Amino acid sequence: MNSAKLYVIEYTLHGTPKSFIIRLARMDNAVAWHWAGCDAGVVRIGRPGRENENKSSRLEVEKHGVADVKWRAT
């Protein structure tokens, strides 16, 4: 059975509010910051199976103007 759930991630990019919905098995703050960076275009989306190797940190993403990342289950 598929255990993936839908999450809404909201963030600001250079002061402009953005949001998107993503389906993942689990979510936490580190994962939300990584995917906000991907949505903003400042982080590269990793290949399946290597997902854990290239997670971006909050500090890396903040350097490119991403801030106030919040997430919630739908």
C-alpha positions in Angstrom: 0.0 0.0 0.0 1.2 3.5 -0.8 1.9 5.4 2.4 2.6 8.8 0.6 0.6 11.8 1.8 0.0 15.2 0.4 1.6 18.3 1.9 1.4 22.0 1.3 4.7 23.9 1.5 4.5 27.7 1.7 7.5 30.0 1.5 8.7 33.4 0.4 11.1 34.0 -2.5 12.7 37.5 -2.3 9.5 38.6 -0.4 7.0 37.1 -2.8 4.8 34.4 -1.3 4.8 31.0 -3.0 3.2 27.6 -2.3 2.9 24.2 -3.8 1.6 20.7 -3.1 3.9 17.7 -2.9 3.2 14.0 -2.3 5.8 12.3 0.0 6.0 9.4 2.4 7.2 11.7 5.2 7.8 15.4 5.8 9.8 17.4 8.3 11.4 20.8 8.4 14.6 19.8 6.6 12.7 18.1 3.8 10.4 21.1 3.4 13.3 23.5 3.1 14.9 21.3 0.5 11.7 21.1 -1.6 11.1 24.8 -1.3 14.5 25.4 -2.7 13.7 23.0 -5.6 10.4 24.8 -6.3 12.2 28.1 -6.3 14.8 26.9 -8.8 17.8 27.2 -6.6 18.3 23.5 -5.7 18.6 20.7 -8.2 16.1 17.9 -7.9 17.9 14.6 -7.2 17.5 11.3 -9.0 15.3 8.7 -7.4 17.2 6.4 -5.2 19.9 9.0 -4.5 17.5 11.4 -2.8 19.2 11.3 0.6 22.6 12.1 -0.8 22.0 15.6 -2.0 19.6 17.3 0.4 20.1 21.0 0.7 20.3 22.7 4.1 18.3 25.6 5.3 21.3 27.9 5.2 22.1 27.0 1.5 18.5 27.7 0.5 18.3 31.0 2.5 21.4 32.3 0.6 19.2 32.4 -2.5 16.3 34.3 -1.1 14.0 31.6 0.2 12.6 32.3 3.6 9.7 31.5 6.0 9.2 27.9 4.9 6.1 26.3 6.5 4.4 23.0 5.7 1.2 21.2 6.7 -0.6 18.1 5.7 -3.6 18.5 3.4 
